Amino acid sequence: MIRPMRTARLAAATAAAALVLASCAQDAETPDAAEEPDATSESSEETPPEETESSGEPTESEPMPEGKGDGELVVGYLLPTTGDLAFLGPPEIAGVNMAVEEINAAGGVLGKPVKIVPADSGDGTPAIAPAEVDKLLGKDSDVIIGAASSSVSLSVIDKIVNAGVVHFSPANTSTAFDTYEDKDLYFRTAPSDVLQGAVLANEVVKDGFKNVAILARQDSYGEALADETAKGLEAGGATVATKTLYAADASNYTAEVNQVAATNPDAIVLIAFNETTKIIPQLIAKGAGPEDVQIYFVDGNTADYSEDFDPGTLEGVKATYPGAELTGDFRERLLETDPKLKEFTYGPETYDAAIMSALAAEAAKDDAGVSIGAKLIEISEGGTKCMTFEECLPMAQAGEDIDYDGVSGPVDLNDTGSPSKATIGIFEYSADNTFENIDYITGVI
Amino acid sequence: MRVRPSGIAALLLAVMFAMLSTAGTAAAAAPKDKGCPTVRIPERDDVISVVGQLNDTSTTPCTPVEGVTIIVEDAEGTVVGQAPSEADGTFAIPLPGAAIDNLGTTITVKLDEDTLPEGSVLTDKKKLSNTVEIKTDGNLAITFPIGPDPNPDTAWYQQLPQNLVDGLKFSLLLALAALGLSMIFGTTGLTNFAHGELVTFGALVAYGFDSGLGLPVIVAGLIAVVISGLFGWSQDLALWKPLRNKGTGLIAMMIVSIGLSIFLRSVFQYFAGGDNHNFSEYATPEPFQIGSVLLTTKDLVVSGIALLVLVAVILALQKTRIGKATRAVADNPALSSSTGINVDHVISVVWIGGTALAGLSGFLLGLTQGFDFQLGFKILLLVFAAVVLGGLGTIWGALLGSLVIGVFIEVSTLVIPAELKFAGALAVLVVVLLIRPQGLLGRAERVG
């Protein structure tokens, strides 16, 4: 023997083990983030060291000074342009751009135009969001709008709020944020999944289904929504045939699909992201496709599948996602900002997040993250109602208590920074694998 | 190569063949009906109604159950409304007051068991009431399932055939990738962490020809396999051969392969984006049933191709001149060289063959379940597990290892939660290696 076989084997085994550990670490990252504030605060301390003296930004994590901003409102966005959620990115980015255009057209915030800093959140695998957040913080962001995925937000929330910056998500629906220790700097314009779960379950029962299987992505979004849906189904008298979770980076879904099909469900709730395009064919191959049982989608996978499936594949599939009916010319204005838009999911929520941040900065007469965070709830509820930035601005400047009602709904934020009231749309897919609205349900959380 | 392991593998192959041949005679399963017809009860503005539909599912189609009294009580137990079910089984009980007053309150909806007609039995006899919090301004739906339990507890072995077949399907595709990896390791000693990307490469190239140029999927797949082979050949020529000639250590080459893996994956993502893709044809096949197993024609064709190619490669390795030379090089490169075998030529052939197999594996994986730029990376660990489990560098070992891993992943979900399926398979790897460090079919080496 010339080749050192044993060494090579050892090396292969070690490397394989390293891969296992690496992939485990990646999976575990999200929940761990909550338990390891040390690690994250450390990194946030070291992120923008050079800006500290020039701007007086509150970058120290612990004693958080009532910081004074640098006079220029910088809105960073952390939205997906790559990964499984990339389809959500364009309407959200258009929402931010459009809001900032309008704000600047009306004279900007504190007399200066608002600046946008873009960043890509990815979908969590690989975890690019933390590095992108460093970039945003390094460029003096006062507000970070994003991310779309709850898991991604959870992986960067400590870093953002410890830097004294507002973390404002237009699309996080995980229930985890209702109780998260966020220094009162986390806000969202998308309602917690408690409501979407209830509406979805009610819709399933209303449609007459009794033995319902739930197939969900195993992350903080999927599990929470699956739990809420299961709760709602059982409260409505239906049976949860199975609640099967799949690993988000699984290489196949056959066993999970088998488990679902084996329970003989009359309806399936599929809580997934873009991997829906892998799961639907497997459901069909196991006799549990949209033709055989009623399938329900959620906000994570309500997308235009006209290029992914043959016509008719998804006909009759129903879906829920949070968001009020778009009123007036919002859709057209968003299309002016980005003429290539095919979908508008979470565009209104993102727009509202940007407008509210600007109004809060005006109300606080300061653009620092902590100052904006202290005013956001106040401007969202109770007070004189106003609908646009232009309309709200003079009142906010005069120190009047305003109640901003946005394009995504009344956006009355409660003390946890989440909307206390919200509208959930019910949609149905037609033969061309696109969806249209059939109903809107408003509820309280 | 010894006789015993090849005998075992031949037996396994024969079993697979037998399963496939019985599959041909199946009849198409009738599509299930979508359950009971849905009666949509119209919403009334500003009033919340408790609505629902009672259907007895003991008959096919199900029969609406009429005349059952449904009672709604508020949180204090006061009856706020009641109504019998109509001829179509529906009931609608408006709650007193405006919708806004009822938001956030809790109500209990009860079924009066005495009014249930003879022969109609509740699925869960004890569940006569449901307590619900009203969270939305729309109608609140409540159901009381009537009829037999649609999901009776099934014993694990009733699902075994389906999982076994699915596991076999996956292990065949795994084996294509594992065989290539094992061949390259056997002849060059390289632990190639970029092998996963060679798998993805096949799927991506096929996708490019299929959706980019509009070629039929099968043609695109064939082209992809050929291009994969060329890719392997040029990779060896431009990268691995110079490294070997410079006497780079195996560990250093392994690190190079990890770098190459990351590089290729990023390139793939740049060109293909992060989304999942399906080929333009055969994306959503209809299943047919054989016994308790659901299969699609696509599954059969994919498995058949994989099996044929595996058999052909193994025969080539056993019978042809170049195959024998390959095995000789795998055994002892220096000695083979001195007997007149052109080692560099053999290694070139192995690279072409190995990457072509990986490319085919990627194409077939993409065909069965769609793919994204991480397709190969996601299965790389399983491929390594299969190769190490079977015995590094041995041909039969790669096959047996793939079989064990692939089948175990699927079958283990009958007892463990599905999200742990890969963990279970890798636990098997650890246990086997503890007992047999050289792998199932690997040669034991003398220590010291």
Interface residues (C-beta under 8 A of the other chain):
Chain A: M1 I2 R3 P4 M5 R6 T7 A8 R9 A11 A12 A13 A15 A16 L19 V20 S23 T82 G83 D84 A86 F87 G122 D123 T125 V194 L195 A198 V199 N202 E203 V205 K206 D207 G208 F209 K210 N211 Q218 A235 G236 G237 A238 T239 A241 T242 T244 L245 Y246 A247 D249 A250 S251 N252 Y253 T254 A255 E256 N258 Q259 A261 A262 T263 N264 P265 D266 A267 N274 E275 T277 K278 I280 P281 Q282 I284 A285 K286 G287 G289 E291 D292 V293 Q294 D308 F309 D310 T313 I424 D439 I441 T442 G443 V444 I445
Chain B: A29 P31 K32 K34 G35 C36 P37 T38 V39 R40 I41 V51 G52 Q53 N55 T57 L103 G104 V109 T123 D124 K127 N130 T131 V132 E133 K135 T136 D137 G138 N139 L140 A141 I142 T143 F144 P145 P150 N151 T154 Q159 Q162 N163 D166 K169 F170 F185 G189 T191 F193 L250 I251 M254 I258 Q269 G273 G274 D275 N276 H277 N278 A283 T284 P285 E286 P287 Q289 L294 T296 K298 D299 N332 P333 A334 T368 Q369 G370 Q374 L375 K378 I379 L380 L381 L382 F384 A385 V388 L392 G393 I409 E410 T413 P417 A418 E419 K421 F422 L426 L433 E445
